[in-house]
């Protein structure tokens, strides 16, 4: 944050402020002298505080200091969001009357009539070929929960920025003001014509499953719920590299997933499609198994029929015994060291709850062979941004009208094999989201999969 202060022009006054900040665990990273008079100075300080609570506390303390006046507090995060984070930019410059006549009336009529007779060319002559809709109802935004569509907009804008930054695609945020499934589906259907792909975002389970299923059936444009499939793709990519690193097949491993929401069920489905045989999901009531009555819904019942072949019952700790891999898509600090010690040798832990994982990395690292988290300050970050830019870039390049789990598996393989066999290490099983090879590799894999004559989804 930046703070503008007015203070007496006295020797030692600035040092008093520095000492005050240090006592509260904050640090001045820059100081600008804005105005000087014989008796007063105005300074702007850039201050780093590790926690929001510290920021609020330090402003209160500064206001209480004698002879110090807090003129303005600028939160850098809010400053970055001011005016929104994205904009529409013309790709053609209107520099004279002739250009105006070509991009708009009367010249545009010729293109309109051509598209009327050749609708497949819409990808070539409109934004459809490079544009994604990022659509939410605001019902499950990050870790914030159901904050509504309006408050979700900064997240949706951020997602659009990632599409542009990593894949060169134009994306637009759409926050739909309903949490009724039928209404939401109808809105998406009505606005879908202009977009080459639909990215569903931050929609609560189990509604998200029904929404996506219906849109897959009723639209001729690829629809991806990123909370399900983006997570699943990157998790599978990491596990493919676990296979390569350990020389074991996922088909022969016992895998336990903590969680039964969108990302957990989406990941489970993709692992099953990949060929995993021994997979168990746990929710807050313990193992999910066929025939369980407590806290079930149709989607849990469906996944129960496909997983937990031995119908194990009990708590997460109990079913984790002997497991090779743990995947956490649930809640912080639910694992104990004893749980990890009960797993098989060469244990692999993907503790992906954010910002606080299912077990502290400092505790887990000495006990596991491979650790992955959702955080950027530890190795092996499982980040959806590794998947969705290249996935949608490939879908648009292929002019795809549908997408399925076979495409997701090819995307996962492409991410995994960006890392060469000789480069694989316990702390390097997943490439960085800033590795420019990733988007290209994923897009090429998707296009190749979709353009095979016998497998085409178009």
PAKOL-828678 format. One record per residue (C-alpha): residue in three letters; residue number from 1; z, x, y. Coordinates in Angstrom, 1 decimal, padded with zeros to 4 digits. Each point is the difference from the previous one (the first is absolute). Example, Ala and Ser with C-alpha at 12.3 -4.5 7.8 and 13.67 -1.06 7.14 Angstrom:
<nodes>
[ALA; 1; [007.8; 012.3; -004.5]],
[SER; 2; [-000.7; 001.4; 003.4]],
</nodes>
This chain:
<nodes>
[UNK; 1; [000.0; 000.0; 000.0]],
[UNK; 2; [-000.4; 001.0; 003.6]],
[UNK; 3; [002.7; -000.6; 002.6]],
[UNK; 4; [-000.3; 000.3; 003.8]],
[UNK; 5; [003.2; 001.0; 001.6]],
[UNK; 6; [001.2; 000.4; 003.6]],
[UNK; 7; [002.8; 002.6; 000.4]],
[UNK; 8; [001.7; 002.0; 002.7]],
[UNK; 9; [-001.7; 003.3; 000.9]],
[UNK; 10; [002.9; 002.0; -001.2]],
[UNK; 11; [000.2; 003.1; -002.1]],
[UNK; 12; [001.2; -000.9; -003.5]],
[UNK; 13; [-000.8; -003.7; 000.1]],
[UNK; 14; [-003.0; 000.4; -002.3]],
[UNK; 15; [002.1; 002.0; -002.4]],
[UNK; 16; [002.5; -002.8; -000.1]],
[UNK; 17; [-002.7; -002.4; -001.2]],
[UNK; 18; [-001.3; 002.5; -002.6]],
[UNK; 19; [003.5; 000.4; -001.4]],
[UNK; 20; [000.5; -003.7; -000.1]],
[UNK; 21; [-003.2; -000.5; -002.0]],
[UNK; 22; [000.9; 002.8; -002.4]],
[UNK; 23; [003.3; -001.5; -000.8]],
[UNK; 24; [-001.7; -003.2; -001.1]],
[UNK; 25; [-002.5; 001.8; -002.2]],
[UNK; 26; [-003.0; -000.3; 002.4]],
[UNK; 27; [-002.2; 002.7; 001.4]],
[UNK; 28; [-002.1; 000.4; 003.2]],
[UNK; 29; [-003.5; 001.1; -001.0]],
[UNK; 30; [-001.4; 000.0; 003.6]],
[UNK; 31; [001.2; -000.4; 003.5]],
[UNK; 32; [-002.2; -000.8; 003.1]],
[UNK; 33; [001.2; 000.3; 003.5]],
[UNK; 34; [-001.5; -003.0; 001.8]],
[UNK; 35; [001.7; 000.1; 003.5]],
[UNK; 36; [002.3; 002.3; 001.9]],
[UNK; 37; [002.0; -000.6; 003.2]],
[UNK; 38; [002.9; 001.9; 001.5]],
[UNK; 39; [002.6; -002.3; -001.8]],
[UNK; 40; [-001.8; -001.5; -003.0]],
[UNK; 41; [-002.6; 000.7; -002.7]],
[UNK; 42; [-001.9; -002.3; -002.3]],
[UNK; 43; [-000.8; 001.3; -003.5]],
[UNK; 44; [-001.9; -001.4; -002.9]],
[UNK; 45; [001.4; 001.1; -003.4]],
[UNK; 46; [-001.6; -000.4; -003.4]],
[UNK; 47; [002.8; -000.4; -002.5]],
[UNK; 48; [-000.1; 000.0; -003.8]],
[UNK; 49; [002.6; -002.1; -001.8]],
[UNK; 50; [-000.1; -000.4; -003.7]],
[UNK; 51; [001.2; -003.6; -000.2]],
[UNK; 52; [-000.5; -003.2; 002.1]],
[UNK; 53; [003.7; -000.3; 000.2]],
[UNK; 54; [000.3; 003.4; 001.7]],
[UNK; 55; [-002.6; -000.9; 002.6]],
[UNK; 56; [001.8; -003.1; 001.0]],
[UNK; 57; [003.3; 001.9; 000.1]],
[UNK; 58; [-001.3; 002.9; 002.1]],
[UNK; 59; [-001.5; -002.3; 002.6]],
[UNK; 60; [003.4; -001.7; 000.3]],
[UNK; 61; [001.7; 003.4; 000.4]],
[UNK; 62; [-002.5; 001.2; 002.6]],
[UNK; 63; [000.6; -003.1; 002.1]],
[UNK; 64; [003.7; 000.6; -000.1]],
[UNK; 65; [-000.2; 003.6; 001.2]],
[UNK; 66; [001.2; 000.5; 003.6]],
[UNK; 67; [-002.7; 000.3; 002.7]],
[UNK; 68; [-002.8; -000.5; -002.6]],
[UNK; 69; [-002.4; -002.9; 000.4]],
[UNK; 70; [-002.3; -001.0; -002.8]],
[UNK; 71; [-003.2; -001.1; 001.8]],
[UNK; 72; [-002.2; -000.7; -003.1]],
[UNK; 73; [000.0; 000.2; -003.8]],
[UNK; 74; [-003.4; 000.3; -001.7]],
[UNK; 75; [-000.2; -000.4; -003.8]],
[UNK; 76; [-002.9; 002.0; -001.1]],
[UNK; 77; [-000.7; -002.3; -002.9]],
[UNK; 78; [-000.3; -003.0; 002.3]],
[UNK; 79; [-002.0; 002.0; 002.5]],
[UNK; 80; [-002.6; 000.8; -002.8]],
[UNK; 81; [-000.3; -003.8; -000.8]],
[UNK; 82; [-000.3; -001.0; 003.7]],
[UNK; 83; [-003.3; -001.9; 000.4]],
[UNK; 84; [-000.6; 000.0; -003.7]],
[UNK; 85; [-001.2; 002.9; -002.1]],
[UNK; 86; [-003.6; -001.0; -000.7]],
[UNK; 87; [-003.0; -001.1; 002.1]],
[UNK; 88; [-003.6; -001.1; -000.5]],
[UNK; 89; [-002.6; 002.5; 001.2]],
[UNK; 90; [-003.7; -000.6; 000.3]],
[UNK; 91; [-002.2; 002.1; -002.3]],
[UNK; 92; [-003.0; -000.6; 002.3]],
[UNK; 93; [000.1; 000.8; 003.7]],
[UNK; 94; [-001.3; -002.7; 002.3]],
[UNK; 95; [-001.6; 002.3; 002.5]],
[UNK; 96; [-002.8; -002.2; 001.5]],
[UNK; 97; [-001.6; -003.4; 000.0]],
[UNK; 98; [-002.2; 000.8; -003.0]],
[UNK; 99; [002.9; 000.9; -002.2]],
[UNK; 100; [001.9; -003.1; 001.1]],
[UNK; 101; [-003.0; -002.1; -001.0]],
[UNK; 102; [-000.1; 001.6; -003.4]],
[UNK; 103; [003.7; -000.2; -000.9]],
[UNK; 104; [000.3; -003.5; 001.3]],
[UNK; 105; [-002.4; -002.6; 001.1]],
[UNK; 106; [-002.9; -000.3; -000.6]],
[UNK; 107; [-000.4; 002.9; -002.4]],
[UNK; 108; [002.9; -000.9; -002.2]],
[UNK; 109; [-001.7; -003.2; -001.1]],
[UNK; 110; [-002.5; 002.0; -002.0]],
[UNK; 111; [002.8; 001.6; -002.0]],
[UNK; 112; [001.8; -003.4; -000.5]],
[UNK; 113; [-003.1; -001.6; -001.4]],
[UNK; 114; [-000.6; 003.0; -002.3]],
[UNK; 115; [003.5; -000.3; -001.4]],
[UNK; 116; [-000.5; -003.7; -000.5]],
[UNK; 117; [-002.7; 000.8; -002.5]],
[UNK; 118; [001.5; 003.3; -001.3]],
[UNK; 119; [003.8; -000.5; -000.1]],
[UNK; 120; [000.5; 003.1; -002.1]],
[UNK; 121; [-001.0; 002.1; 003.0]],
[UNK; 122; [003.1; -001.1; 001.9]],
[UNK; 123; [001.6; 003.3; -001.2]],
[UNK; 124; [-002.7; 001.9; 001.7]],
[UNK; 125; [-000.3; -001.8; 003.3]],
[UNK; 126; [003.6; -001.1; 000.8]],
[UNK; 127; [003.5; 001.3; -000.2]],
[UNK; 128; [000.5; -001.5; -003.4]],
[UNK; 129; [-001.0; 003.3; -001.7]],
[UNK; 130; [002.9; 001.9; 001.5]],
[UNK; 131; [002.7; -002.5; 000.9]],
[UNK; 132; [003.2; -001.0; -001.8]],
[UNK; 133; [002.4; -002.9; 000.8]],
[UNK; 134; [003.6; 000.9; -000.4]],
[UNK; 135; [001.7; -003.3; -000.5]],
[UNK; 136; [003.6; -001.0; -000.3]],
[UNK; 137; [002.4; -003.0; 000.4]],
[UNK; 138; [002.9; 002.3; 001.0]],
[UNK; 139; [002.1; -001.0; -003.0]],
[UNK; 140; [000.8; 003.4; -001.5]],
[UNK; 141; [-000.5; 002.6; 002.7]],
[UNK; 142; [001.1; 003.5; -001.0]],
[UNK; 143; [003.7; 000.0; -000.7]],
[UNK; 144; [000.5; -002.6; 002.7]],
[UNK; 145; [-000.6; -003.1; -002.0]],
[UNK; 146; [-001.4; -003.3; 001.3]],
[UNK; 147; [-000.3; 000.8; 003.7]],
[UNK; 148; [-003.0; -002.3; 000.6]],
[UNK; 149; [-003.6; 000.7; 000.8]],
[UNK; 150; [000.5; 000.8; 003.7]],
[UNK; 151; [002.5; 002.8; -000.6]],
[UNK; 152; [-002.1; 001.4; -002.8]],
[UNK; 153; [-002.9; 000.9; 002.4]],
[UNK; 154; [001.1; 003.6; 000.7]],
[UNK; 155; [-000.1; 000.7; -003.7]],
[UNK; 156; [-003.4; -001.6; -000.5]],
[UNK; 157; [-001.4; 002.0; 003.0]],
[UNK; 158; [001.4; 003.2; -001.6]],
[UNK; 159; [-001.8; -000.8; -003.2]],
[UNK; 160; [-003.2; -000.5; 001.9]],
[UNK; 161; [000.5; 003.4; 001.6]],
[UNK; 162; [000.2; 001.6; -003.4]],
[UNK; 163; [-003.3; -001.6; -001.1]],
[UNK; 164; [-001.7; 001.5; 003.0]],
[UNK; 165; [001.7; 003.4; -000.1]],
[UNK; 166; [-000.5; 000.7; -003.7]],
[UNK; 167; [-003.1; -002.0; -001.0]],
[UNK; 168; [-001.9; -000.7; 003.3]],
[UNK; 169; [000.3; -003.7; -000.7]],
[UNK; 170; [000.6; -002.6; 002.7]],
[UNK; 171; [002.9; -002.3; -000.8]],
[UNK; 172; [001.5; -002.9; 001.9]],
[UNK; 173; [003.4; -001.5; -000.4]],
[UNK; 174; [000.3; -003.7; -000.7]],
[UNK; 175; [003.5; -001.6; 000.0]],
[UNK; 176; [-000.2; -003.5; -001.5]],
[UNK; 177; [002.6; -002.4; 001.3]],
[UNK; 178; [000.7; -001.8; -003.3]],
[UNK; 179; [001.9; 000.8; -003.2]],
[UNK; 180; [-001.5; -002.9; -001.9]],
[UNK; 181; [-002.2; 001.4; -002.7]],
[UNK; 182; [-002.8; -002.6; 000.3]],
[UNK; 183; [-000.2; 000.4; 003.8]],
[UNK; 184; [000.0; 003.8; -000.2]],
[UNK; 185; [-002.7; 000.1; -002.6]],
[UNK; 186; [-002.2; -002.4; 002.0]],
[UNK; 187; [000.4; 002.0; 003.2]],
[UNK; 188; [-001.0; 003.2; -001.7]],
[UNK; 189; [-003.0; -001.7; -001.6]],
[UNK; 190; [-001.1; -001.3; 003.4]],
[UNK; 191; [000.2; 003.4; 001.8]],
[UNK; 192; [-001.2; 002.1; -002.9]],
[UNK; 193; [-003.8; -000.2; 000.8]],
[UNK; 194; [000.0; 002.8; 002.6]],
[UNK; 195; [002.0; 002.5; -002.1]],
[UNK; 196; [-001.2; 002.3; -002.8]],
[UNK; 197; [003.5; 000.1; -001.6]],
[UNK; 198; [003.3; -001.8; 000.2]],
[UNK; 199; [003.3; 002.0; 000.0]],
[UNK; 200; [002.9; -002.3; -000.7]],
[UNK; 201; [003.2; 001.5; 001.4]],
[UNK; 202; [003.8; -000.7; -000.1]],
[UNK; 203; [-000.1; -003.4; -001.7]],
[UNK; 204; [003.1; -000.8; -002.0]],
[UNK; 205; [000.1; -000.5; -003.8]],
[UNK; 206; [-000.7; -002.1; -001.9]],
[UNK; 207; [-002.3; -001.7; 002.6]],
[UNK; 208; [-002.0; 003.1; 000.4]],
[UNK; 209; [-001.2; -000.2; -003.7]],
[UNK; 210; [-001.3; -003.5; 000.4]],
[UNK; 211; [-001.7; 000.7; 003.3]],
[UNK; 212; [-001.8; 003.0; -001.3]],
[UNK; 213; [-001.0; -001.7; -003.3]],
[UNK; 214; [-001.5; -002.9; 001.9]],
[UNK; 215; [-001.9; 002.2; 002.5]],
[UNK; 216; [-001.3; 002.2; -002.8]],
[UNK; 217; [-001.4; -003.2; -001.6]],
[UNK; 218; [-001.2; -001.8; 003.2]],
[UNK; 219; [-001.4; 002.8; 002.2]],
[UNK; 220; [-003.1; 002.3; -000.3]],
[UNK; 221; [001.7; 002.9; 001.7]],
[UNK; 222; [002.4; 002.5; -001.6]],
[UNK; 223; [003.7; -000.9; 000.6]],
[UNK; 224; [002.7; 002.5; -000.6]],
[UNK; 225; [003.7; -000.6; 000.5]],
[UNK; 226; [001.0; 003.5; 000.9]],
[UNK; 227; [003.7; -000.4; -000.8]],
[UNK; 228; [-001.0; -000.7; -003.6]],
[UNK; 229; [-003.1; 002.1; -000.6]],
[UNK; 230; [000.3; 002.8; 002.5]],
[UNK; 231; [003.4; 000.9; -001.4]],
[UNK; 232; [-001.2; -000.4; -003.6]],
[UNK; 233; [-003.0; 002.3; 000.6]],
[UNK; 234; [002.0; 002.8; 001.5]],
[UNK; 235; [002.8; -000.3; -002.6]],
[UNK; 236; [-002.6; 000.2; -002.8]],
[UNK; 237; [-001.7; 003.0; 001.7]],
[UNK; 238; [003.4; 001.8; 000.0]],
[UNK; 239; [000.6; -000.9; -003.7]],
[UNK; 240; [-003.5; 001.1; -001.0]],
[UNK; 241; [001.0; 003.4; 001.4]],
[UNK; 242; [003.3; -000.2; -001.9]],
[UNK; 243; [-002.1; -000.4; -003.1]],
[UNK; 244; [-002.1; 003.1; 000.9]],
[UNK; 245; [003.1; 002.0; 000.9]],
[UNK; 246; [002.1; -000.8; -003.0]],
[UNK; 247; [-002.8; -000.3; -002.5]],
[UNK; 248; [001.2; -003.4; -001.1]],
[UNK; 249; [-001.7; -003.4; 000.0]],
[UNK; 250; [001.4; -002.9; 002.0]],
[UNK; 251; [-000.8; -002.2; -003.0]],
[UNK; 252; [002.7; 001.9; -002.0]],
[UNK; 253; [002.7; -000.1; 002.7]],
[UNK; 254; [002.7; -002.6; 000.7]],
[UNK; 255; [-000.2; -001.1; 003.6]],
[UNK; 256; [002.6; -002.0; 001.8]],
[UNK; 257; [-000.7; -001.7; 003.4]],
[UNK; 258; [002.8; -001.2; 002.2]],
[UNK; 259; [-001.2; -003.0; 002.0]],
[UNK; 260; [-001.9; -003.2; -000.6]],
[UNK; 261; [-001.7; -000.7; 003.3]],
[UNK; 262; [-003.6; 000.5; 001.1]],
[UNK; 263; [-000.1; 003.8; -000.3]],
[UNK; 264; [001.9; 000.1; -003.3]],
[UNK; 265; [-002.1; -002.7; -001.7]],
[UNK; 266; [-003.2; 001.4; 001.5]],
[UNK; 267; [000.8; 003.5; -001.3]],
[UNK; 268; [001.0; -001.4; -003.4]],
[UNK; 269; [-003.3; -001.8; -000.4]],
[UNK; 270; [-002.0; 003.1; 000.9]],
[UNK; 271; [002.0; 002.2; -002.4]],
[UNK; 272; [-000.6; -002.5; -002.8]],
[UNK; 273; [-003.7; 000.0; 000.8]],
[UNK; 274; [000.0; 003.8; -000.2]],
[UNK; 275; [001.4; -000.2; -003.5]],
[UNK; 276; [003.8; 000.3; 000.4]],
[UNK; 277; [001.7; -001.6; -003.1]],
[UNK; 278; [003.8; 000.3; 000.6]],
[UNK; 279; [000.7; -001.3; 003.4]],
[UNK; 280; [003.2; -001.9; 001.1]],
[UNK; 281; [000.7; -001.6; 003.3]],
[UNK; 282; [003.5; -000.6; 001.4]],
[UNK; 283; [001.1; -002.2; 002.8]],
[UNK; 284; [003.5; -000.5; 001.4]],
[UNK; 285; [000.9; -002.0; -003.2]],
[UNK; 286; [-001.1; 002.8; -002.3]],
[UNK; 287; [-002.9; 000.4; -002.4]],
[UNK; 288; [-002.8; -002.6; 000.1]],
[UNK; 289; [-000.9; -001.2; -003.4]],
[UNK; 290; [-001.9; -002.8; -001.6]],
[UNK; 291; [002.3; -003.0; -000.3]],
[UNK; 292; [002.4; 001.0; 002.8]],
[UNK; 293; [001.2; -003.1; 001.9]],
[UNK; 294; [001.9; 001.4; 003.0]],
[UNK; 295; [-001.8; 000.5; 003.3]],
[UNK; 296; [-003.5; -000.2; -001.4]],
[UNK; 297; [-003.3; -001.3; 001.6]],
[UNK; 298; [-003.5; -000.4; -001.4]],
[UNK; 299; [-000.9; 003.6; 001.0]],
[UNK; 300; [003.0; 001.5; -001.6]],
[UNK; 301; [-000.6; -002.1; -003.1]],
[UNK; 302; [-003.6; 001.2; -000.1]],
[UNK; 303; [001.0; 003.7; 000.3]],
[UNK; 304; [002.8; -000.5; -002.5]],
[UNK; 305; [-002.6; -001.1; -002.6]],
[UNK; 306; [-001.9; 003.3; 000.5]],
[UNK; 307; [002.9; 002.5; 000.2]],
[UNK; 308; [003.2; 001.0; -001.6]],
[UNK; 309; [-001.4; -000.1; -003.6]],
[UNK; 310; [003.4; 000.4; -001.6]],
[UNK; 311; [001.5; -002.7; 002.2]],
[UNK; 312; [002.8; 002.2; 001.2]],
[UNK; 313; [002.8; -001.7; 001.9]],
[UNK; 314; [002.6; 001.4; 002.3]],
[UNK; 315; [000.4; 001.7; 003.3]],
[UNK; 316; [-002.4; 002.6; 001.6]],
[UNK; 317; [002.4; 002.8; -001.1]],
[UNK; 318; [-000.1; -001.3; -003.6]],
[UNK; 319; [-003.8; -000.3; -000.4]],
[UNK; 320; [-000.5; 003.3; 001.8]],
[UNK; 321; [001.5; 001.9; -003.0]],
[UNK; 322; [-002.7; 002.1; -001.6]],
[UNK; 323; [-002.6; -000.9; 002.6]],
[UNK; 324; [-002.5; 002.7; 001.0]],
[UNK; 325; [-000.9; -001.5; 003.4]],
[UNK; 326; [001.9; -002.0; 002.6]],
[UNK; 327; [-001.9; -001.8; 002.8]],
[UNK; 328; [002.2; -001.4; 002.8]],
[UNK; 329; [-001.5; -002.8; 002.1]],
[UNK; 330; [003.2; -001.7; 000.8]],
[UNK; 331; [003.1; 001.0; 001.9]],
[UNK; 332; [001.9; 003.1; 001.2]],
[UNK; 333; [002.7; 001.8; -001.9]],
[UNK; 334; [-000.1; -002.0; -003.3]],
[UNK; 335; [-000.3; 003.1; -002.3]],
[UNK; 336; [002.8; 002.3; -001.0]],
[UNK; 337; [-000.3; 003.6; -001.4]],
[UNK; 338; [001.2; -001.4; -003.3]],
[UNK; 339; [-003.0; -002.3; -000.1]],
[UNK; 340; [-002.4; 003.0; 000.4]],
[UNK; 341; [001.8; 002.0; -002.6]],
[UNK; 342; [-000.4; -002.8; -002.5]],
[UNK; 343; [-003.8; 000.2; 000.3]],
[UNK; 344; [-002.3; 002.1; -002.2]],
[UNK; 345; [-000.7; 003.7; 000.6]],
[UNK; 346; [-002.6; 000.8; 002.7]],
[UNK; 347; [001.2; -003.1; 001.9]],
[UNK; 348; [-002.2; -001.3; 002.8]],
[UNK; 349; [001.4; -002.0; 002.9]],
[UNK; 350; [-002.0; -001.9; 002.6]],
[UNK; 351; [002.8; -001.2; 002.4]],
[UNK; 352; [-002.2; -001.9; 002.5]],
[UNK; 353; [002.4; -002.3; 001.9]],
[UNK; 354; [-000.3; 000.8; 003.7]],
[UNK; 355; [001.5; 001.4; 002.0]],
[UNK; 356; [002.9; 000.5; -002.4]],
[UNK; 357; [-001.2; 000.6; -003.6]],
[UNK; 358; [001.6; -001.3; -003.2]],
[UNK; 359; [001.8; 003.4; -000.3]],
[UNK; 360; [000.5; 002.8; 002.5]],
[UNK; 361; [-002.6; 002.7; -000.6]],
[UNK; 362; [002.7; 002.6; 000.4]],
[UNK; 363; [001.8; -001.5; -003.0]],
[UNK; 364; [-003.1; -000.7; -002.0]],
[UNK; 365; [-001.9; 003.3; 000.3]],
[UNK; 366; [002.2; 002.1; -002.2]],
[UNK; 367; [-000.1; -002.6; -002.7]],
[UNK; 368; [-003.7; -000.8; -000.2]],
[UNK; 369; [-003.3; 001.7; -000.8]],
[UNK; 370; [-002.0; -001.9; 002.6]],
[UNK; 371; [001.2; -001.9; 003.0]],
[UNK; 372; [-002.1; -002.2; 002.4]],
[UNK; 373; [001.2; -002.1; 002.9]],
[UNK; 374; [-001.5; -002.2; 002.7]],
[UNK; 375; [001.2; 002.4; 002.7]],
[UNK; 376; [-002.0; 002.7; 001.8]],
[UNK; 377; [002.9; 002.5; 000.2]],
[UNK; 378; [000.0; 000.7; -003.7]],
[UNK; 379; [-002.9; 001.1; -002.3]],
[UNK; 380; [-002.1; -002.5; -001.9]],
[UNK; 381; [-000.1; -002.8; 002.5]],
[UNK; 382; [-001.4; -003.2; -001.6]],
[UNK; 383; [-001.8; -001.5; 003.0]],
[UNK; 384; [-002.4; -003.0; 000.0]],
[UNK; 385; [-002.1; 001.8; 002.6]],
[UNK; 386; [-001.3; 002.2; -002.7]],
[UNK; 387; [-001.7; -003.1; -001.6]],
[UNK; 388; [-001.1; -002.7; 002.4]],
[UNK; 389; [-002.2; 001.9; 002.5]],
[UNK; 390; [-002.3; 001.4; -002.8]],
[UNK; 391; [000.2; -003.1; -002.1]],
[UNK; 392; [-001.3; -002.2; 002.8]],
[UNK; 393; [-002.5; 002.6; 001.1]],
[UNK; 394; [-001.5; -000.1; -003.5]],
[UNK; 395; [000.1; -003.8; -000.2]],
[UNK; 396; [-001.9; -000.3; 003.3]],
[UNK; 397; [-002.5; 002.7; -000.9]],
[UNK; 398; [-000.7; -001.8; -003.3]],
[UNK; 399; [-000.2; -003.4; 001.8]],
[UNK; 400; [002.5; -001.2; -002.6]],
[UNK; 401; [000.8; -003.7; -000.2]],
[UNK; 402; [002.8; 000.4; -002.5]],
[UNK; 403; [002.5; 002.7; -001.1]],
[UNK; 404; [002.1; 000.3; -003.2]],
[UNK; 405; [002.5; 002.3; -001.7]],
[UNK; 406; [-002.7; 002.2; -001.6]],
[UNK; 407; [-001.0; 001.0; 003.6]],
[UNK; 408; [003.6; 000.7; 000.8]],
[UNK; 409; [000.3; 002.3; -003.0]],
[UNK; 410; [-003.1; 001.9; 001.1]],
[UNK; 411; [001.6; 000.4; 003.5]],
[UNK; 412; [003.2; 001.3; -001.6]],
[UNK; 413; [-001.9; 002.5; -002.1]],
[UNK; 414; [-001.8; 001.2; 003.1]],
[UNK; 415; [003.2; 000.6; 001.9]],
[UNK; 416; [001.6; 001.8; -002.9]],
[UNK; 417; [-003.0; 002.3; -000.7]],
[UNK; 418; [-000.1; 001.2; 003.6]],
[UNK; 419; [002.7; 002.4; -001.3]],
[UNK; 420; [-001.5; 002.5; -002.4]],
[UNK; 421; [001.7; 000.7; -003.3]],
[UNK; 422; [001.1; 003.5; 001.0]],
[UNK; 423; [001.5; -001.4; 003.3]],
[UNK; 424; [002.3; -002.5; -001.7]],
[UNK; 425; [003.7; 000.7; 000.4]],
[UNK; 426; [003.1; -002.1; -000.3]],
[UNK; 427; [000.1; -000.3; 003.8]],
[UNK; 428; [-003.8; -000.5; 000.4]],
[UNK; 429; [-001.2; -003.0; -002.1]],
[UNK; 430; [-001.4; -002.0; 002.8]],
[UNK; 431; [-002.2; 001.2; 002.9]],
[UNK; 432; [001.0; -000.4; 003.6]],
[UNK; 433; [-001.3; -003.1; 001.9]],
[UNK; 434; [-001.4; 002.5; 002.5]],
[UNK; 435; [-002.2; 001.7; -002.7]],
[UNK; 436; [-003.5; -001.0; 001.2]],
[UNK; 437; [-001.3; 000.3; -003.6]],
[UNK; 438; [001.9; -003.1; -001.1]],
[UNK; 439; [-001.9; -002.8; 001.9]],
[UNK; 440; [-003.4; 001.5; -001.0]],
[UNK; 441; [001.0; 000.3; -003.6]],
[UNK; 442; [001.4; -003.5; -000.3]],
[UNK; 443; [-003.0; -001.6; 001.8]],
[UNK; 444; [-002.5; 001.9; -002.2]],
[UNK; 445; [001.9; -001.1; -003.1]],
[UNK; 446; [000.1; -003.7; 001.1]],
[UNK; 447; [-003.7; 000.0; 000.8]],
[UNK; 448; [-000.9; 001.6; -003.3]],
[UNK; 449; [002.0; -002.5; -001.9]],
[UNK; 450; [-001.4; -003.0; 001.9]],
[UNK; 451; [-003.7; 001.1; -000.1]],
[UNK; 452; [-000.2; 000.6; -003.8]],
[UNK; 453; [-002.4; -002.8; -001.1]],
[UNK; 454; [002.1; -001.1; -003.0]],
[UNK; 455; [003.3; -000.1; 002.0]],
[UNK; 456; [-001.1; -001.2; 003.4]],
[UNK; 457; [002.3; -002.6; 001.6]],
[UNK; 458; [-002.5; -001.0; 002.6]],
</nodes>
